[in-house]
Structure formats: structure tokens, C-alpha cells
């Protein structure tokens, strides 16, 4: 499975895992594997969100350079 999942696909996969774990009817071994997969998905999703946040916190100046966004209360 070398294809890269989108943010939305990872989120859906995490939601499915959480739903299955909440039911409580999975064997312990399967639940542990699901939990580990879920933790990995959470880390990936958090990284993606952090990168998006950092990108959105920058603006393009007149020279085409990225610079930090300066917020003002004018």
C-alpha cells in the first residue's frame, strides 16, 4: 500500500477505527493493532494541520517572497 492517502481519507479511516473500538466487540489483539494504527493516523493528521497552519501564517510580499503574517487591530 504505497499510495499516499489524503487528509480526508486518513480522517475517515481514523473515524472508522474509533467507531469500531467504541463498540468494544473486537478481540484484544485486533483492538491493539487498530489503536496503534489510529495513533499513527493522529500523528500524521496533526503534522498535516501544523504544516497548513504554518503556511497560512505566511503571506506573499511584492517580491514573491513568503513572509510572516502581521496581524493588526486597525
N, C-alpha and C positions, 0 to 999 in steps of 0.2 A: 504494500500500500504506500507507494512513493508519491502519490499525488497530494498536493497541498490543499487542505480544507480551508474554506473561507471562514471568516469570523462567525457568520451566521450559522454555518454548518457545525462548527465547534460548539457554539452555544446550544444548538438544538440537541447535539449529542450529549452535552452535559445535562440538559433538562431531562432527557430520557433516562440517563443514569440515576439522577436524583429521584425521579419518579419511581423507578424500579427499586431503589434502595429503601424508599419510604414505605413501600408495600411490605417489606420485611419477609418475603416468602422465597428469597434466594438462598441457596446453600452458602455457608460461610466463605468457602474458598472463592466462589463466584463473586460474592459481595465484596471481598477484599480486592480482587482484581478490578472490579468496577470502581471501587473507591480510589484505587491508585490511578486508574485512567482519568477519573474525574479531577483528581488533584493536578495531574499533568495538564488537563484542559484548562483548569482555572488559571494556572501559571501562564499558559500561552495567551489566554484571553486578557489577562492583566497586562502582559507585555505589549500586546497589540494596542490596548487602550492607552497605556502610558506613552507609546510612540505617537499615537494620534494626538494626544494632549500636547506633547512637545511640539509637534508640527503645527498645531493650531495656535500655539502660543508665539509663533513667529509670523512676521509679515514680510512681504517683498518690498524693498525700497526702490527708489528710482533707477538704481544701477543694476537691478535684477538680483541683488544680494538679499539673503534672508537675515532679518534682524529680530531681536526680541520685541514683542508687542508691548507697547507702553500704554497702560490704561490711565485715562484721566477722568475726572469728575466735573467736566465743564458744563 
